[in-house]
Amino acid sequence: MELFWHRRDLRVADNVGLAVAAGAGIDNADRGPAAPVFVFDPDVLDHASDVRVRRLLDGLAALRDDYRERGGDLLVARGDPETVLPRLAEALDAERVVWNRDYSGLARERDAGVRRALDAVDVSREAHHDAVLHDPDAIRTNAGDPYSVYSYYWKKWTDRAKDEPAPAPDADALVDPDRLAEAVEVVGAVDESDPTLADGGVDEPPVAAVGDLPAPSDLGFAEPDAAVGPAGTEAARERLADFLDEAVFAYEAERDYPAKDATSRLSAFLKYGEIGVREAYAATAEAMSEATSDARPDDAPGQVEEFQQQLAWREFYTQVLFHNPEVVTEDYKEYEEGIEWRDDPEEIAAWKRGETGYPIVDAGMRQLREEAFMHNRVRMIVASFLTKDLLVDWRHGYEHFRERLADHDTANDNGGWQWAASTGTDAQPYFRIFNPMTQGERYDPDAEYIAEYVPELRGVDPEVVHGWHELSPTQRANAAPDYPAPIVDHSERREDALAMYKRARGED
Ligand code: FAD
């Protein structure tokens, strides 16, 4: 028997570590059965948010139901994994604890602690690469360094062979729910002699259950105001199949237009690992075969490839984070003199509320508040606005996204923010500053996306919406009395931003 520890891989199918632990593969038929567990770790919860806790619980409910359909169940525990996992392994008499690797600095520290705790009680452990198609060490420059330029990384990434999806375990590869229940009783019992209970805290053994999930309030969180969207493998597969049916063949042409339903909306599923990346990639490879058939226009393969490129961006940023764990809080690219951010609390608050008087920015920030999601083009626009119009440190934006996005992923979120702030790997050059009005006009010409999220501007002529910064107070009052005037003048702030970066570069 093996204990499989789920973390950011809330799925049964195409789960490398689980397939191995359960003995579901050809090469490991002597392994298993597997007892799956998810552990609510107080240290991880310290960094969570209402949105992400809700999304996580939905993903766990779907995972548990998948196990139940296969005749198994999910163990749900609460406590420090360094305490919980050795106790569970012992209670189950498990030979091994298996998990899939996570690549952030914090996760790696936690995993090192768990390895030590398991070694101390002589339980073997094993970690697998699963979250990405090519692990962060696999693709390096010819000189052996990690890549910092995406286009070169992509060339190697796309040429490499990709693994097939990992097989899903069936019922006899999963530990019987009654056996899980017995183990839970042992784990929950107070054992005064157990040295793994910190500070002699014998009256607080880890909490464990079979399949029972806590409410957000049990974990110290509230129900979010935002609708976090569907969760689980089935929903992910439906979404992917829908997207690959038609939209992918126009992906490159339409992905920048937020009013269109032109992107996959897979990000939260990928973040929580509700769909395996091998499975997702294999489906895109099928779409590529269709794209090259006569039934599709000549540019169809390029459209599908553009989508595969986004999956590669995810892996590029994963390897950036893996090799540079400090980027979570520090600039990847340091400017000689340091950037003197402005950080005006009122302007930051207006940005967060979606009341900057720049319609595309406000629509994005309100989409974030309502849906815990934002379209990629608009993420770039609001991030540029915060850093280069409000001259606010990207860390404020990252914190806000981290709290509000259901798909928050340390590597991608950080990569996105540092790209916009011109401090990242392969980032936007500092002198490229988005004009929020022209961006809105180009990518939301009919102001449809804006009207969806900014009710004050509904029914207002798109020309008026896109010319909002040029209107007089009377014209604004006549067109949309409840919508604010721009809080800053973009042309002035553009000059201020250029001066800020030049000073940081020591050019002043
Ligand atoms: P699609 O266009 O359908 O792309 C498919 C998948 O590729 C995405 O689900 C995602 O996993 C990956 N992907 C797409 N674009 C990127 C990218 N630029 N970088 C890395 N991976 C990408 N993405 C996150 O998953 N989590 C985040 O926390 C996050 N924060 C961001 C913050 C900023 C400031 C910016 C500019 C971008 C951020 N992104 C983040 C990247 C991107 O905006 C989202 O992945 C995308 O909007 C999700 O929508 P989708 O699934 O429909 O994407």
Residues whose N, C-alpha, C, O or C-beta is under 5 A from the ligand:
A	BS01	FAD	T263 S264 R265 L266 S267 L270 Q310 L311 W313 R314 M374 H375 N376 R379 M380 A383 D407 H408 D409 N412 D413 G416 W417
